[in-house]
Amino acid sequence: MLQKTTGIVLHTLKYNDTSNIVDIYTELHGRVSFLVPVSRAKRTSVKPVLFQPLSIMELEADFRTSAGLYRIKEAKAYPFKSIPYNPYKSVIALFLAEFLYRAVKEEGENHSLFVYLKHSIEWLDECAAGFANYHLVFLMRLTRFLGLYPNLDGYRQGDYFDLLNAGFTAIRSDKHSFYVNPEESFRLIRLMRMNYDTMHLFAMNRAERTRCLAITCDYYRLHIPGFHELKSLAVLQEFFD
């Protein structure tokens, strides 16, 4: 059945000499894998160059339930203004695309998650400055849509953040070692209360930002089975250093 939908590119893998497998988070069907031909013909309706990390696509595809890999009949990319041309934004897009590929497993429609992802990508593309904390705020807010948002009730300055139990505590138990110290916990709770429009008010140096990202990745790794190491994390850290 041919359907038109909007999608966000998460991952591209070479399948053979003539095709790639592209994972896309779609508005109507959640995460879907497509078989995309690598033809370089000028008149092709599905150009492989369009499938860049976090590209927003308007596509028409055959969504027959019997198909293991779906096929795209036509595809058109949202025309980004800055992400492909700004090296900092390009690296952020590469990292977040891999992160979403590892973290978002669900198939089936999740309209609120799709709207959040699309709005976030468009915000980054439009933003002119002050986006150094963008990826941190993005990942913190993403936890709401994946059912992983920490419990902020009862937080008091000086509390530890319990990564395993997703909440703050004044006492560090010896049952496990997944705790964040009070100073870093304070930075995390401030980030959790930020949004894209206010995050520029939260000043951090590179070491603090790197540490917050490491803690966030550890948190996801503890709560999402099979969440592997991210290859693009080292690229992101090296680039911003």
Secondary structure, DSSP 8 states (H G I E B T S, - for coil): -EEEEEEEEEEEEE-SSSEEEEEEEETTTEEEEEEEE----TT-SS-GGG--TT-EEEEEEE--TT-SSEEEEEEEE---SSTTT-HHHHHHHHHHHHHHHHH---BS--HHHHHHHHHHHHHHHH--S--TTHHHHHHHHHHHHTT---B-TT--TT-EEETTTTEEESS--SS---EE-HHHHHHHHHHHT--TTTGGGS---HHHHHHHHHHHHHHHHHHSTT----HHHHHHHHHH-
